[in-house]
Amino acid sequence: MATPDVPSEDLIPSLLATSDVFGTGWFAAAAANVKPGATAVVVGDGAVGLLGVLSAKQMGAERIIAMSRHESRQRLASEFGATDIVTERGEEGVTRIKELTGGVGADSVLECVGTQESMMQAIRSTRPGGSIGYVGVPHGVELAGDNLFYSHVHLHGGPAPVRCFLSELIELVWNKKVNPGKVFDLDLPLDRVAEGYRAMDERRAIKALLRP
């Protein structure tokens, strides 16, 4: 899909993000049925989770709770629109979410990790009748039917259909209403791609941008 014109250099990172992590974070928010005035929780502070925060903000969420243990990512989450930061995980994380939501749970939860713990944390943090958008590629996730049956939550997710969101996302970036390119905190030439993957794996970088 073409941009309206040749983009300026400062727009390149954000336009790259629209085709990947921004589109995925946007789908997570859409699948979680984020609505104006809602309370949303984002599980995961990688590039997708951080842009899930940005997406929830754009969709009008009034309260956005980002779950993160990393100070630099917490700062970016807050810049993108997070109103609360929760550092706890697992059952402690669920307890904290319930405390912040008056014992009810969140209207929308974005699951952006893909582990058993993150998925269960998402389900247990969602209020009855609430929605979960899961975009983290599952790694060993198994869900017991009775747990889902009694949770009364909606589950929707999978690989992000980014193409159907691109027109809107490009417009947001082109008009400089959002700056998702901030998730790129490591800039490398293409022939150093292995270093970029290593930095992300070791959590020294959120997302690496490669240039030819």
Protein Blocks (a to p, Z undefined) as FASTA:
>chain_A
ZZfbdcdfklmmmmmmmmmmmmmmmmmmmmnopaehiacddedjbfklmmmmmmmmmnop
abdcdddfbfklmmmmmmnopabdcfbgcjllmmmmmmmnnonopfbdcdffopaklmmm
mmmmpcehiacddfbdcehiacdfklmmmnopacdedjddfklmmmmmmmmmmnopacfk
lmpmcdcdfklmmmmmmmmmnopafbdcddZZ
